[in-house]
Amino acid sequence: MYRLKQYLVSSQQMKTILIKNALLINEGEKYHADVYIKGSFIEKIEKQGINMPADQIIDATGKILIPGLIDDQVHFREPGLTHKGDLYTEPKSAVAGGVTSYMEMPNTSPSAVTIDLLEEKYARAAQVSLANYSFFMGTTNHNLEELLKIDETKVCGVKIFMGSSTGDMLVDDPIALENVFREVKTIIATHCEKDPLVKANQAAVIAAHGENIDAKWHPIIRNEEACYLSSSFAVDLAKKFNTRLHILHISTAKELSLFRNDIPLVQKRITAEACTHHLWFSEEDYATKGNFIKWNPAVKTTHDRDEIMKAVVDGRIDVLATDHAPHTFEEKSNSYLKAPSGGPLVQHTLNALIELHKKGKISLEKIVEKACHNPAILFEIDRRGFIREGFFADLVLVDLQESYIVEKSNILYKCGWSPFEGTTFNSKVTHTFVNGNLVYQDGKFDESNRGMRLTFNR
């Protein structure tokens, strides 16, 4: 039996796929080339064509080939919240959308705030996840000792909810915060909103308008100042202790002054992320979308949205991600004060970004830089995020001429809804490769292989 298993593993490693006539979008360039995959890796890239024999040949004429997206912020809800999503359903929807690797957040139930709880999530993902995976360790006021046990080569980073309460993971003790920023050597990713100000804003709105308020008040309650005060505080701490800080889901124009674009990404100690919903929606959309675009931090003004896009393009914002955070339709249909924040995005984020490209907002090369290359550079991920010989074959083919409408019948999220329902996207993911395995093709999945645990060159 052992020899049979070894033979099967060896056979999989030797499987070959030849992608022909693709338009590669990679490292700031567009060019036609063939790509030869052997086992888990890209063996050869050739502009003049490849004529080597292969187990499978895919004609990619008319399609673009990009590296698989690396989403550095998702909430897949397992363990404990699996009525919303889980480590099987959400990675499956991710690969259908061209996301081949993800980094998942610790605010599950129980929260991943010890090494043992963290490793339980890794073990579960190894069983069921179609995409590659890593998991952040969560921070509390009292778990510094656990944080210092992290193996930086095997864990993407540490997550701090700074001033935005999430169960027992609100870190509001100034001494605890300073200790984490001083002692933790890996990347610290932060959710930055000043909780006391948010609570005061909410109390003021309720006092003036009663408790039957709707989602249009969300950007007033979770306003620009609440974000900026928290983000600037995190930046000050990072500068004080030379911490490697990554601020998630920037939602205001004001915060953009905190970030630099005059040095290369590899030299930055403080970096930032923007999410698809903050590039797509604005406060005007609350009238029709209501709680279904209720996120923390809030979708804000058209000015904020447009300035964030400019910062993505000019380099102040380093990474594009989703903050995929599913809740059930019933939960989101509650009154504003009872409806949870968050929404599902991984299946549609690439389509949305390409749509923004078609509207002249961002180039394809910049999308690939921010959603594929830069997460790999920023987190120092081993051999992913680029189309390079010797790298893992995490690849996505996209037809830029094919259109489809997002509707319940083609939504793969466990929660069964999308904030993009009714939207026509003028692009379509046709093939997704994870570690050389063609896991998704034209609406069908090959689930014979699972994703891999990401490792880091630190």
C-alpha positions in Angstrom: 0.0 0.0 0.0 2.8 2.4 0.9 4.5 1.8 -2.5 1.1 2.4 -4.3 0.7 5.7 -2.5 4.2 6.7 -3.4 3.6 5.8 -7.1 0.4 7.9 -7.1 2.1 10.9 -5.6 5.0 10.5 -8.2 2.5 10.1 -11.0 0.7 13.4 -10.0 4.0 15.2 -9.8 4.9 14.1 -13.3 1.6 15.1 -14.8 2.1 17.7 -17.6 -0.2 20.4 -19.0 0.7 22.7 -21.9 -1.1 26.1 -22.1 -0.8 27.5 -25.6 -1.3 30.9 -27.2 -2.1 32.7 -24.0 -1.7 36.5 -23.4 0.3 36.6 -20.2 -0.2 39.6 -17.8 2.9 39.3 -15.6 5.5 41.6 -14.0 4.2 44.7 -15.7 4.2 43.2 -19.2 1.8 41.7 -21.7 3.1 39.1 -24.1 1.9 36.0 -25.9 3.6 32.8 -24.7 3.1 29.1 -24.1 3.4 27.8 -20.5 4.4 24.2 -19.7 3.3 22.8 -16.3 5.0 19.7 -14.9 3.6 18.4 -11.6 3.1 21.3 -9.3 5.4 23.7 -11.0 5.8 25.9 -14.1 8.6 24.2 -16.0 8.9 26.4 -19.1 7.6 29.7 -20.5 8.3 30.4 -24.1 7.3 33.3 -26.3 8.2 31.3 -29.5 5.9 28.4 -28.6 6.4 25.0 -26.9 6.1 21.8 -28.8 6.8 19.3 -26.0 4.4 16.5 -25.4 1.9 16.9 -22.6 -0.9 14.9 -20.9 -3.2 17.8 -21.5 -3.1 20.7 -24.0 -5.2 23.8 -23.5 -5.6 26.3 -26.3 -5.8 29.7 -24.6 -6.2 31.8 -27.8 -8.0 35.0 -27.0 -7.6 34.6 -23.2 -5.3 36.2 -20.7 -3.2 34.2 -18.3 -2.4 35.7 -14.9 -1.0 34.4 -11.6 -3.7 33.2 -9.2 -4.9 35.9 -6.9 -3.6 35.8 -3.3 -6.2 37.2 -1.0 -4.6 38.4 2.2 -7.9 38.9 4.1 -10.8 36.5 4.3 -13.2 35.2 6.9 -14.3 31.7 6.0 -16.1 31.1 9.3 -14.8 27.7 10.3 -14.8 26.6 13.1 -18.0 27.6 14.9 -19.8 29.7 12.4 -20.2 27.2 9.6 -23.9 28.2 8.9 -22.3 31.2 7.1 -19.4 29.5 5.3 -16.7 27.0 5.8 -13.3 25.9 4.7 -14.8 23.8 1.9 -17.5 26.1 0.4 -15.6 29.4 0.5 -12.3 28.2 -1.0 -14.3 26.5 -3.7 -16.0 29.8 -4.6 -12.6 31.4 -4.4 -11.0 29.2 -7.1 -14.0 29.7 -9.3 -13.2 33.4 -9.1 -9.4 33.0 -9.7 -8.3 33.2 -6.1 -5.8 30.4 -5.6 -4.4 31.3 -2.2 -5.9 32.9 0.9 -5.0 34.1 4.4 -7.9 33.6 6.8 -8.7 35.6 9.9 -8.8 34.4 13.5 -12.3 35.6 14.6 -14.0 32.3 14.4 -15.5 30.4 17.4 -13.4 29.6 19.2 -11.0 32.4 18.1 -7.6 31.3 16.9 -5.6 32.8 19.7 -3.4 29.8 20.7 -1.0 27.7 18.6 -3.2 24.6 19.2 -6.3 26.3 18.0 -4.5 27.8 15.0 -3.1 24.4 14.0 -6.6 22.9 14.2 -7.6 25.2 11.4 -4.6 24.2 9.3 -5.5 20.6 9.8 -9.0 21.1 8.7 -8.0 23.1 5.6 -5.6 20.3 4.6 -8.7 18.0 4.5 -11.1 20.2 2.5 -9.7 23.4 1.0 -9.3 23.5 -2.8 -7.2 26.7 -2.6 -3.9 27.2 -0.8 -4.2 28.5 2.7 -2.6 30.3 5.6 -4.2 31.5 8.9 -3.5 34.5 11.0 -3.0 34.2 14.8 -5.4 36.4 16.7 -4.4 38.8 19.4 -5.9 39.5 22.8 -4.8 41.6 25.7 -3.3 38.5 27.3 -1.8 36.1 24.7 1.6 37.6 23.9 3.3 34.3 25.1 1.3 32.4 22.4 2.1 35.0 19.7 5.8 34.5 20.4 5.6 30.8 19.6 4.6 31.4 16.0 6.9 29.9 13.4 7.2 32.7 10.8 7.9 30.3 8.0 4.5 28.6 8.4 2.1 31.3 9.6 1.3 34.4 7.6 1.1 36.8 10.5 -0.7 38.2 13.6 -4.1 40.0 13.4 -5.0 42.8 15.8 -8.5 44.2 16.0 -7.5 47.7 17.2 -10.5 49.5 18.6 -13.1 47.4 16.8 -14.7 44.9 19.1 -14.7 41.3 17.8 -15.6 38.9 20.7 -12.6 38.6 23.0 -10.2 39.9 20.4 -10.5 43.6 21.0 -7.1 44.7 22.0 -7.7 47.9 24.0 -5.0 47.8 26.7 -2.3 50.3 25.8 0.4 48.3 27.5 -0.7 45.1 25.8 -0.6 46.8 22.4 2.9 48.2 23.0 4.1 44.8 24.1 2.8 43.2 20.9 4.2 45.9 18.6 7.6 45.7 20.4 7.9 41.9 20.7 6.2 40.4 17.7 8.6 40.1 14.7 6.3 38.8 12.0 3.8 40.9 10.1 1.1 42.5 12.3 -2.2 43.1 10.3 -4.6 45.5 11.8 -8.3 46.4 11.6 -8.3 50.1 12.6 -11.4 51.8 13.9 -11.6 53.7 17.2 -14.3 51.9 19.1 -15.1 54.5 21.7 -15.8 57.1 19.0 -17.9 54.6 17.0 -20.0 53.9 20.1 -20.4 57.7 20.7 -21.4 58.3 17.1 -24.0 55.5 17.2 -25.4 56.8 20.5 -25.7 60.3 19.0 -27.5 59.0 15.9 -29.9 56.9 17.9 -30.6 59.9 20.2 -31.5 62.1 17.2 -33.3 59.6 15.0 -34.4 56.6 17.2 -33.4 53.0 16.9 -35.2 52.3 13.7 -32.3 53.7 11.6 -31.1 52.3 8.3 -27.8 51.5 6.7 -27.3 55.0 5.3 -26.1 56.0 8.8 -23.3 53.4 8.8 -20.6 55.7 7.3 -21.7 58.4 9.8 -21.3 56.1 12.8 -18.1 54.5 11.5 -16.8 57.7 10.1 -13.5 59.0 8.7 -12.2 60.2 12.1 -12.8 56.8 13.7 -10.7 55.2 11.0 -7.9 57.8 10.9 -7.4 58.1 14.7 -6.9 54.3 14.9 -4.8 53.9 11.8 -2.5 56.8 12.7 -2.1 55.4 16.2 -1.1 52.0 14.7 1.4 53.8 12.4 2.9 55.7 15.4 3.3 52.5 17.3 5.0 50.8 14.3 7.4 53.7 13.9 8.2 53.7 17.6 9.1 50.0 17.6 10.1 49.5 13.9 7.2 47.0 13.7 6.2 45.4 10.4 2.7 46.7 10.1 0.0 46.0 7.5 -3.2 48.0 7.8 -6.2 46.3 6.3 -9.2 47.6 4.3 -8.4 51.3 4.0 -11.8 53.1 3.6 -11.0 56.9 3.7 -9.0 59.4 1.7 -7.7 60.9 4.9 -5.8 57.7 5.9 -3.8 57.7 2.6 -1.5 60.4 4.0 -0.1 57.7 6.3 1.5 55.7 3.5 4.4 56.1 1.2 5.0 55.5 -2.5 8.5 56.8 -2.8 10.3 53.6 -1.9 9.9 50.0 -3.2 7.5 47.6 -1.5 10.4 45.4 -0.2 11.7 48.4 1.8 8.5 49.4 3.4 7.8 48.7 7.1 4.3 50.0 6.9 2.0 48.8 4.2 -1.7 49.1 3.3 -4.5 47.1 1.7 -7.7 48.2 -0.1 -10.7 45.9 -0.7 -12.9 45.5 -3.7 -16.0 46.9 -2.1 -14.3 50.2 -1.2 -13.4 50.6 -4.8 -16.8 49.7 -6.2 -19.5 51.0 -3.9 -20.1 54.4 -2.3 -22.6 55.8 0.2 -25.0 56.4 -2.6 -25.5 52.6 -2.9 -27.0 52.2 0.6 -30.3 53.4 -0.8 -30.6 50.2 -2.9 -28.2 47.7 -1.2 -28.8 48.6 2.5 -27.3 46.1 4.9 -25.9 44.1 2.1 -23.1 46.6 1.7 -22.7 47.0 5.5 -19.1 46.4 6.2 -16.6 47.5 8.9 -15.0 49.8 8.1 -17.9 51.4 6.2 -18.2 52.1 2.5 -18.0 55.9 2.5 -18.1 58.8 0.0 -17.5 58.8 -3.7 -14.5 61.0 -3.0 -13.1 58.4 -0.6 -13.7 55.6 -3.2 -12.0 57.6 -6.0 -9.0 58.6 -3.9 -8.4 55.0 -2.7 -8.3 53.9 -6.4 -5.7 56.7 -7.1 -3.6 55.4 -4.2 -3.8 51.8 -5.5 -2.5 53.0 -8.8 0.2 55.3 -7.5 1.6 52.9 -4.9 0.4 54.2 -1.6 -1.9 51.2 -1.3 0.1 48.0 -1.8 -2.4 45.2 -2.0 -5.9 44.4 -3.2 -8.0 41.9 -1.3 -11.6 41.1 -0.5 -12.3 40.9 3.3 -14.7 38.1 2.2 -17.0 37.8 5.3 -20.2 35.9 4.6 -23.4 36.1 6.7 -26.7 34.5 5.9 -29.4 36.3 3.9 -31.6 36.2 7.0 -28.9 37.8 9.2 -28.3 40.6 6.7 -32.1 41.1 6.4 -32.4 42.2 10.0 -32.8 45.8 11.0 -29.6 47.9 10.6 -28.6 47.7 14.3 -29.0 44.0 14.4 -27.6 43.1 11.0 -23.9 41.9 11.1 -21.2 43.6 9.0 -19.5 41.8 6.2 -20.3 40.2 2.8 -19.1 37.6 0.4 -16.7 38.6 -2.4 -14.1 36.0 -3.4 -16.0 34.6 -6.3 -16.5 38.0 -8.0 -13.5 40.2 -7.0 -11.5 39.5 -10.1 -14.5 40.2 -12.4 -15.1 43.4 -10.5 -11.5 44.6 -10.8 -11.5 43.8 -14.5 -14.7 45.8 -14.9 -13.0 48.7 -13.2 -10.2 48.2 -15.8 -12.7 48.3 -18.6 -13.9 51.6 -17.2 -10.4 53.0 -17.4 -9.7 53.1 -13.7 -6.8 50.6 -13.5 -4.7 48.6 -15.9 -4.6 44.8 -16.0 -0.9 45.0 -15.2 -1.7 46.9 -12.0 -4.4 44.5 -11.0 -2.0 41.6 -11.2 0.7 43.6 -9.4 -1.6 44.4 -6.5 -3.6 41.2 -6.2 -1.0 38.6 -7.1 2.6 39.9 -7.1 2.5 42.3 -4.1 0.9 39.9 -1.6 3.6 37.4 -2.4 6.3 40.0 -1.9 4.8 41.6 1.2 4.3 38.3 3.0 7.4 36.7 1.5 5.4 33.7 0.2 7.5 30.9 -1.2 7.4 30.7 -5.0 3.9 32.1 -5.7 2.3 35.2 -7.1 4.2 35.3 -10.4 4.3 33.4 -13.7 7.9 32.2 -13.4 9.8 29.0 -14.2 10.2 27.0 -11.0 7.3 28.7 -9.3 4.1 26.8 -8.3 1.6 26.7 -11.1 -1.1 28.8 -9.5 -2.6 30.2 -12.7 -5.9 31.7 -14.0 -7.2 31.9 -17.6 -9.8 34.7 -18.2 -11.9 35.4 -21.2 -12.3 39.2 -21.5 -15.0 38.9 -24.1 -17.4 36.7 -22.3 -20.2 38.2 -20.1 -22.5 36.9 -17.4 -25.0 38.2 -14.9 -24.5 37.5 -11.2 -27.6 35.7 -10.0 -28.5 33.2 -7.3 -28.2 30.3 -9.6 -24.5 30.9 -10.3 -23.4 32.0 -6.8 -21.3 29.5 -5.0 -21.0 31.0 -1.5 -22.7 29.0 1.2 -24.7 32.0 2.2 -26.2 32.1 -1.3 -26.2 35.8 -2.0 -23.8 38.5 -3.3 -23.7 42.3 -3.2 -23.1 42.0 -6.9 -26.4 40.3 -7.7 -27.9 41.7 -10.9 -24.5 43.0 -12.1 -23.3 42.1 -15.6 -19.5 41.3 -15.6 -17.8 41.5 -19.0 -15.2 38.9 -18.2 -15.2 35.2 -17.1 -12.8 32.9 -15.4 -12.5 29.8 -17.5 -9.7 27.8 -15.9 -8.0 27.9 -12.5 -4.9 25.9 -11.7 -3.8 25.3 -8.1 -0.3 23.7 -7.7 -0.5 22.5 -11.2 -3.9 20.9 -10.8 -6.7 22.1 -13.0 -9.3 22.5 -10.3 -11.8 24.6 -12.1 -12.8 24.6 -15.8 -15.9 26.2 -17.3 -18.1 25.8 -14.3 -16.9 22.3 -13.3 -14.5 21.4 -10.5 -11.9 18.6 -10.1 -11.8 18.0 -6.4 -9.3 15.2 -6.4 -6.5 17.4 -5.0 -6.5 19.8 -2.1 -4.6 23.1 -1.8 -1.3 23.4 0.1 -0.3 25.3 3.3 1.6 28.4 2.3 5.1 28.8 3.5 7.2 31.9 3.8 10.8 32.8 3.1 11.5 34.6 6.4 
